Amino acid sequence: MALGHTFFVKPVKSYNRTIRYFLLSSIAFNTAMGIFMVMYPFYIRELGYSDHLNGQVIAFQAAATAIALLPAGILGDRYGRKRMLMIGSIMLAISFAIRSFSSTEMPLLFGAGLTGFFFAFLQVSAIPLLAENSKEKQRVKLFALHAALMMGANVIGHLFSGTLADLLYQFSAMTMLQAVQLTLILAFFLAAISFFPLLKVKDGEQGKGIIKVAEVANHSPKSEEWKIIALFAVSSLLIGFGSGLVIPYLNLYFNDRFDLNYSAIGLVLSLGQGMTVIAMLIGPKVVNRFGEVKAVFLLQMGSIPFLLLTAFTNVLWFAIIGFLFRQALMNAGNPIQAALVMKLIHPRMRGTANSVTQMVFQLGWALMGPVSMGIVAAYGAYNGYAIVFVITACLYVLGSVFFLLVFKKKVEKHMKSKTA
């Protein structure tokens, strides 16, 4: 209890009302998303479809997110973050309902596309909203707290969903399909609940979408800022390609290679999110020691040996250990990168910058999803997953080295300009 109070309750109380209500909404939504992440691939399998459709669903969702991110970012810059968040929240709940009750291929794909499209509204507006309601010196810790709470909510969703589905199947007259479907319907209700705290959220002074003549005169997008956005995008694209090969299918990996049941898979994935929460909370201390850029590089590179361990082991406990540490180290750098984007980019372009980096990351998921399932189908549960994990490791190394070489100089230049 004391640890939870130190890391969660005390920091949350130190932020304003808007941040607290947004974090409450985020917890509800991410719990729902955690349920869907674990159970939806199994729902498709229980309907009798092959993993080819699972690959298509992931691709549709990621492609729709990639398409929506840039316009959502621009609209957020112009009309305010709150509007984007409220629209995204209610439409995501509707998309969850469609997906929970669908049983034929086209509605399954349409629902996935709808989820992906409106998820972009939340994804692109969250960080700018937090940035505009906080001070620069607070942001690394705030973004780490936000990411940790999201992961914590995912833990609850992961752990609860598999356990609930297995219990419903074992202790009721339900088929496994019905048990999984009821679990997904619960996620819909949680997503709907996430809308209501957003009614209390207010845009920050820089996020109200009010374009002042003097402000426009003083700042128009500069070529240097677009260059920084493009460099962030290249780094994000490399990581996104690697991530898209592996991350959406970790539940299938544990099922295919080790024949784990849904409860055990939910437990393993929830442990991974729990490890990530701890790593994200430690992240600001790594930043204090090494700076933002080196911290991201060290955390991401530290994940590579564990990724390769997961790729090649046939021992379940080694696979779990590799998964846990890869998950924690690779994701711990995300809030640090988000804070860096907010630092280097003018407030009038934060939504756009965030949307571009997220868009190319989702593009990696959209393009790599079918590739990953194709490799696994062709080479089997051992060789197939080993191949995609190794490709992911190579892409992670490229993305991490690129980030270090490019942004170390950018941050040094930024700091000199502030002290000049």
C-alpha positions as CSV (number, residue, x, y, z in Angstrom):
1,M,0.0,0.0,0.0
2,A,2.8,2.4,0.9
3,L,4.5,1.7,-2.4
4,G,1.3,2.3,-4.4
5,H,0.7,5.5,-2.5
6,T,4.3,6.7,-3.3
7,F,4.3,5.9,-7.0
8,F,0.6,6.5,-7.9
9,V,-1.7,8.3,-5.4
10,K,0.8,11.0,-4.3
11,P,1.9,12.0,-7.8
12,V,-1.6,12.0,-9.2
13,K,-2.8,14.4,-6.4
14,S,0.0,16.8,-7.4
15,Y,-1.5,17.5,-10.8
16,N,-4.5,19.6,-11.7
17,R,-8.1,18.4,-12.0
18,T,-8.0,18.0,-15.8
19,I,-5.1,15.6,-15.6
20,R,-6.7,13.6,-12.8
21,Y,-10.0,13.1,-14.7
22,F,-8.2,12.3,-17.9
23,L,-6.1,9.6,-16.1
24,L,-9.3,8.1,-14.7
25,S,-10.8,7.9,-18.2
26,S,-7.6,6.4,-19.5
27,I,-7.6,3.7,-16.8
28,A,-11.2,2.6,-17.8
29,F,-10.4,2.6,-21.5
30,N,-7.1,0.8,-21.2
31,T,-8.6,-1.9,-19.1
32,A,-11.1,-2.4,-21.9
33,M,-8.3,-2.4,-24.5
34,G,-6.4,-4.9,-22.4
35,I,-9.3,-7.3,-22.6
36,F,-9.6,-6.9,-26.3
37,M,-5.9,-7.3,-27.0
38,V,-5.8,-10.7,-25.2
39,M,-9.2,-12.2,-26.2
40,Y,-10.0,-11.0,-29.7
41,P,-7.6,-13.2,-31.6
42,F,-9.1,-16.2,-29.7
43,Y,-12.6,-15.0,-30.4
44,I,-11.7,-15.1,-34.1
45,R,-10.3,-18.6,-33.7
46,E,-13.4,-19.7,-31.7
47,L,-15.6,-18.5,-34.6
48,G,-13.7,-21.0,-36.8
49,Y,-11.5,-18.6,-38.8
50,S,-7.8,-19.1,-39.5
51,D,-5.0,-16.9,-38.2
52,H,-4.9,-15.3,-41.7
53,L,-8.0,-13.3,-40.6
54,N,-6.3,-12.4,-37.4
55,G,-3.5,-10.9,-39.4
56,Q,-6.0,-9.0,-41.6
57,V,-7.8,-7.7,-38.5
58,I,-4.5,-6.3,-37.0
59,A,-3.6,-4.8,-40.4
60,F,-7.1,-3.1,-40.8
61,Q,-6.9,-1.7,-37.3
62,A,-3.4,-0.4,-37.6
63,A,-4.0,1.0,-41.2
64,A,-7.1,2.8,-40.0
65,T,-5.1,4.3,-37.1
66,A,-2.3,5.4,-39.5
67,I,-4.8,7.1,-41.8
68,A,-6.6,9.0,-39.0
69,L,-3.6,10.1,-37.0
70,L,-2.5,13.1,-39.0
71,P,-5.9,14.6,-39.5
72,A,-6.8,13.9,-35.9
73,G,-3.6,15.7,-34.8
74,I,-4.3,18.7,-37.0
75,L,-7.9,18.9,-35.8
76,G,-6.7,18.6,-32.2
77,D,-4.3,21.5,-32.7
78,R,-7.1,23.6,-34.2
79,Y,-10.2,22.7,-32.2
80,G,-8.8,21.4,-28.9
81,R,-7.9,18.1,-27.4
82,K,-11.1,17.6,-25.3
83,R,-13.3,17.3,-28.4
84,M,-11.0,14.8,-30.0
85,L,-10.9,12.7,-26.8
86,M,-14.7,12.7,-26.4
87,I,-15.4,11.8,-30.0
88,G,-12.7,9.0,-29.9
89,S,-14.0,7.6,-26.6
90,I,-17.7,7.2,-27.6
91,M,-16.9,5.9,-31.1
92,L,-14.4,3.3,-29.7
93,A,-17.1,2.0,-27.4
94,I,-19.4,1.7,-30.4
95,S,-16.7,-0.2,-32.3
96,F,-16.2,-2.6,-29.4
97,A,-19.9,-3.4,-29.5
98,I,-19.8,-4.1,-33.2
99,R,-16.8,-6.4,-32.8
100,S,-18.3,-8.2,-29.8
101,F,-21.5,-9.1,-31.6
102,S,-20.1,-9.8,-35.1
103,S,-19.5,-13.3,-36.4
104,T,-18.9,-12.8,-40.2
105,E,-15.8,-11.6,-41.8
106,M,-16.8,-8.2,-43.2
107,P,-18.2,-6.8,-39.9
108,L,-15.2,-8.2,-38.0
109,L,-12.9,-6.2,-40.4
110,F,-15.1,-3.1,-40.3
111,G,-15.2,-3.1,-36.5
112,A,-11.4,-3.4,-36.4
113,G,-11.1,-0.5,-38.8
114,L,-13.5,1.6,-36.7
115,T,-11.5,0.9,-33.6
116,G,-8.3,1.8,-35.3
117,F,-9.6,5.0,-36.8
118,F,-11.0,6.4,-33.5
119,F,-8.2,5.1,-31.4
120,A,-6.1,7.7,-33.2
121,F,-8.2,10.5,-31.7
122,L,-7.2,9.3,-28.2
123,Q,-3.7,8.4,-29.1
124,V,-2.8,11.7,-30.7
125,S,-4.5,14.0,-28.2
126,A,-3.4,12.5,-24.9
127,I,0.2,13.6,-24.7
128,P,-0.5,17.2,-25.9
129,L,-3.3,17.5,-23.4
130,L,-1.0,16.4,-20.6
131,A,1.7,18.7,-21.9
132,E,-0.6,21.7,-22.0
133,N,-1.7,21.2,-18.4
134,S,1.8,20.8,-16.9
135,K,5.2,22.4,-16.8
136,E,8.2,21.2,-18.9
137,K,10.1,20.0,-15.8
138,Q,7.1,17.9,-14.8
139,R,6.6,16.1,-18.1
140,V,9.0,13.2,-18.0
141,K,7.5,12.1,-14.7
142,L,3.9,12.8,-15.8
143,F,4.3,11.0,-19.1
144,A,5.9,8.0,-17.2
145,L,3.0,8.0,-14.7
146,H,0.4,8.2,-17.5
147,A,2.1,5.3,-19.4
148,A,2.4,3.3,-16.1
149,L,-1.3,3.7,-15.3
150,M,-2.2,2.7,-18.9
151,M,0.0,-0.4,-18.5
152,G,-1.5,-1.1,-15.1
153,A,-5.0,-1.0,-16.6
154,N,-3.8,-3.3,-19.3
155,V,-2.6,-5.7,-16.6
156,I,-6.0,-5.8,-15.1
157,G,-7.6,-6.4,-18.5
158,H,-5.1,-9.1,-19.5
159,L,-5.3,-10.9,-16.2
160,F,-9.1,-10.6,-15.8
161,S,-10.1,-11.5,-19.3
162,G,-8.5,-14.9,-19.7
163,T,-9.4,-15.9,-16.2
164,L,-13.1,-14.9,-16.7
165,A,-13.4,-16.7,-20.0
166,D,-11.9,-19.9,-18.6
167,L,-14.1,-19.8,-15.5
168,L,-17.3,-19.1,-17.5
169,Y,-16.5,-22.1,-19.7
170,Q,-15.7,-24.5,-16.8
171,F,-18.4,-23.5,-14.4
172,S,-21.3,-22.6,-16.6
173,A,-23.2,-24.1,-19.6
174,M,-21.5,-21.6,-21.9
175,T,-19.4,-22.7,-24.8
176,M,-15.9,-21.2,-25.0
177,L,-17.1,-19.0,-27.8
178,Q,-19.9,-17.6,-25.6
179,A,-17.5,-17.2,-22.7
180,V,-15.0,-15.2,-24.8
181,Q,-17.8,-13.1,-26.3
182,L,-19.2,-12.2,-22.9
183,T,-15.8,-11.1,-21.8
184,L,-15.6,-8.8,-24.9
185,I,-19.0,-7.3,-24.1
186,L,-17.7,-6.4,-20.6
187,A,-14.9,-4.5,-22.4
188,F,-17.5,-2.5,-24.3
189,F,-19.1,-1.4,-21.1
190,L,-15.8,-0.3,-19.7
191,A,-15.0,1.7,-22.9
192,A,-18.4,3.4,-22.6
193,I,-17.7,4.4,-19.0
194,S,-14.4,6.0,-20.0
195,F,-16.4,8.8,-21.8
196,F,-17.8,10.3,-18.6
197,P,-14.7,11.5,-16.8
198,L,-13.8,13.4,-20.0
199,L,-16.7,15.7,-19.4
200,K,-14.7,17.2,-16.6
201,V,-11.6,17.7,-18.7
202,K,-10.5,21.2,-19.9
203,D,-8.1,22.1,-22.6
204,G,-4.9,23.9,-21.6
205,E,-4.3,27.5,-22.7
206,Q,-2.3,26.3,-25.7
207,G,-4.8,23.6,-26.6
208,K,-8.1,25.4,-26.9
209,G,-7.9,25.7,-30.6
210,I,-8.1,29.5,-30.5
211,I,-5.8,30.8,-33.2
212,K,-4.6,34.3,-32.2
213,V,-3.3,36.6,-35.0
214,A,-0.2,37.6,-33.0
215,E,0.6,34.0,-32.2
216,V,0.4,33.0,-35.9
217,A,2.5,35.9,-36.8
218,N,5.1,35.0,-34.3
219,H,5.2,31.3,-35.3
220,S,4.6,29.5,-38.5
221,P,5.9,26.0,-39.1
222,K,9.6,26.2,-39.7
223,S,11.7,23.9,-41.9
224,E,13.8,22.9,-38.9
225,E,10.7,21.7,-36.9
226,W,9.5,19.7,-39.9
227,K,13.0,18.2,-40.1
228,I,12.8,17.1,-36.4
229,I,9.3,15.7,-37.0
230,A,10.6,13.7,-40.0
231,L,13.6,12.3,-38.0
232,F,11.3,11.2,-35.2
233,A,9.1,9.6,-37.8
234,V,12.0,7.6,-39.3
235,S,13.0,6.3,-35.8
236,S,9.3,5.4,-35.0
237,L,8.9,3.7,-38.4
238,L,11.8,1.3,-37.8
239,I,10.6,0.4,-34.3
240,G,7.0,0.1,-35.6
241,F,8.0,-2.4,-38.3
242,G,9.8,-4.5,-35.7
243,S,7.0,-4.2,-33.2
244,G,4.3,-5.1,-35.8
245,L,6.0,-8.4,-36.5
246,V,5.8,-9.6,-32.9
247,I,3.8,-7.7,-30.4
248,P,0.2,-8.3,-31.7
249,Y,0.8,-12.0,-31.7
250,L,2.5,-12.7,-28.4
251,N,-0.7,-14.3,-27.1
252,L,-0.7,-16.7,-30.1
253,Y,3.0,-17.3,-29.6
254,F,2.5,-18.7,-26.1
255,N,-0.5,-20.7,-27.3
256,D,1.2,-22.2,-30.3
257,R,4.7,-22.9,-28.9
258,F,3.8,-23.8,-25.3
259,D,0.1,-24.7,-25.6
260,L,-0.9,-22.4,-22.7
261,N,-4.5,-21.9,-21.9
262,Y,-6.2,-18.5,-22.0
263,S,-5.9,-17.9,-18.2
264,A,-2.2,-18.6,-18.3
265,I,-1.6,-16.4,-21.3
266,G,-3.6,-13.5,-19.6
267,L,-1.4,-13.9,-16.5
268,V,1.9,-13.9,-18.5
269,L,0.8,-10.8,-20.5
270,S,-0.3,-9.0,-17.4
271,L,3.0,-9.8,-15.7
272,G,4.7,-8.2,-18.8
273,Q,2.6,-5.0,-18.4
274,G,3.4,-5.0,-14.6
275,M,7.1,-5.2,-15.3
276,T,6.7,-2.3,-17.8
277,V,4.9,-0.2,-15.1
278,I,8.0,-0.6,-12.8
279,A,10.4,0.1,-15.7
280,M,8.5,3.3,-16.7
281,L,8.5,4.6,-13.1
282,I,12.3,4.0,-13.0
283,G,12.7,5.7,-16.4
284,P,12.9,9.3,-15.1
285,K,15.8,8.2,-12.8
286,V,17.7,6.9,-15.9
287,V,17.0,10.2,-17.6
288,N,18.5,12.1,-14.6
289,R,21.6,10.0,-15.0
290,F,22.1,9.8,-18.8
291,G,19.7,12.4,-20.3
292,E,16.7,11.6,-22.5
293,V,18.4,10.4,-25.6
294,K,20.9,8.0,-24.0
295,A,18.2,6.8,-21.6
296,V,16.0,5.7,-24.5
297,F,18.9,4.1,-26.4
298,L,20.1,2.1,-23.3
299,L,16.7,0.9,-22.4
300,Q,15.8,-0.2,-26.0
301,M,19.2,-1.9,-26.6
302,G,18.9,-3.6,-23.2
303,S,15.7,-5.4,-24.5
304,I,17.4,-7.1,-27.4
305,P,19.1,-10.1,-25.6
306,F,15.7,-10.9,-24.0
307,L,13.9,-10.7,-27.3
308,L,16.4,-13.2,-28.8
309,L,16.0,-15.4,-25.7
310,T,12.2,-15.5,-26.3
311,A,12.8,-16.3,-30.0
312,F,14.9,-19.4,-29.6
313,T,13.9,-21.0,-26.3
314,N,11.7,-24.1,-26.0
315,V,11.6,-23.7,-22.2
316,L,8.5,-21.9,-21.0
317,W,10.1,-20.2,-18.1
318,F,12.9,-18.8,-20.3
319,A,10.3,-17.6,-22.7
320,I,8.4,-15.8,-19.9
321,I,11.6,-14.2,-18.5
322,G,12.7,-13.1,-22.0
323,F,9.2,-11.7,-22.7
324,L,9.0,-9.8,-19.3
325,F,12.3,-8.0,-19.6
326,R,11.9,-7.2,-23.3
327,Q,8.5,-5.8,-22.7
328,A,9.7,-3.7,-19.7
329,L,12.9,-2.3,-21.2
330,M,11.6,-1.6,-24.7
331,N,8.5,0.2,-23.5
332,A,10.1,2.1,-20.7
333,G,11.6,4.6,-23.2
334,N,8.2,5.6,-24.7
335,P,7.2,8.3,-22.2
336,I,10.8,9.7,-22.4
337,Q,10.5,10.0,-26.2
338,A,7.1,11.6,-25.8
339,A,8.5,14.2,-23.5
340,L,11.4,14.9,-25.9
341,V,8.9,15.5,-28.7
342,M,7.0,18.0,-26.6
343,K,10.3,19.7,-25.7
344,L,11.7,20.1,-29.2
345,I,8.4,21.0,-31.0
346,H,6.5,24.3,-30.7
347,P,3.2,24.1,-28.9
348,R,1.3,24.9,-32.1
349,M,2.7,21.8,-33.8
350,R,2.6,19.3,-30.9
351,G,-0.5,17.5,-32.1
352,T,0.8,17.3,-35.6
353,A,4.2,16.0,-34.5
354,N,2.7,13.4,-32.2
355,S,0.3,12.3,-35.0
356,V,3.1,11.9,-37.5
357,T,5.3,9.7,-35.2
358,Q,2.3,7.6,-34.2
359,M,1.1,7.3,-37.8
360,V,4.3,5.8,-39.1
361,F,4.5,3.4,-36.1
362,Q,1.0,2.2,-36.9
363,L,2.0,1.9,-40.5
364,G,4.6,-0.6,-39.4
365,W,1.9,-2.7,-37.7
366,A,-0.4,-2.5,-40.7
367,L,2.2,-3.7,-43.1
368,M,4.0,-6.3,-40.9
369,G,0.9,-8.0,-39.4
370,P,0.1,-10.2,-42.4
371,V,3.8,-10.8,-43.1
372,S,4.3,-12.1,-39.5
373,M,1.4,-14.6,-39.7
374,G,2.5,-15.7,-43.2
375,I,6.0,-16.5,-41.9
376,V,4.7,-18.5,-38.9
377,A,2.2,-20.4,-41.1
378,A,5.0,-21.3,-43.6
379,Y,7.7,-22.2,-41.1
380,G,5.8,-23.4,-38.0
381,A,5.5,-22.5,-34.3
382,Y,9.3,-22.7,-33.6
383,N,11.1,-21.6,-36.8
384,G,8.4,-19.1,-37.8
385,Y,8.4,-17.2,-34.6
386,A,12.2,-17.4,-34.3
387,I,12.5,-15.7,-37.8
388,V,10.1,-12.9,-37.0
389,F,11.7,-12.2,-33.6
390,V,15.2,-12.0,-35.2
391,I,14.0,-9.6,-37.8
392,T,12.4,-7.5,-35.0
393,A,15.7,-7.5,-33.1
394,C,17.5,-6.1,-36.2
395,L,14.9,-3.4,-36.7
396,Y,15.1,-2.4,-33.0
397,V,18.9,-2.1,-33.2
398,L,18.6,0.1,-36.3
399,G,15.9,2.3,-34.8
400,S,17.8,2.7,-31.5
401,V,21.2,3.6,-33.1
402,F,19.5,6.0,-35.5
403,F,17.7,7.7,-32.5
404,L,21.0,8.1,-30.6
405,L,23.0,9.5,-33.5
406,V,20.4,12.0,-34.6
407,F,18.8,13.3,-31.4
408,K,21.9,13.6,-29.2
409,K,23.0,16.5,-31.4
410,K,19.4,18.0,-31.6
411,V,19.1,18.1,-27.8
412,E,22.5,19.7,-27.4
413,K,21.5,22.3,-29.9
414,H,18.2,22.9,-28.2
415,M,19.8,23.4,-24.8
416,K,22.4,25.9,-26.2
417,S,19.5,27.9,-27.8
418,K,17.7,28.1,-24.5
419,T,20.8,29.3,-22.6
420,A,21.8,31.7,-25.3
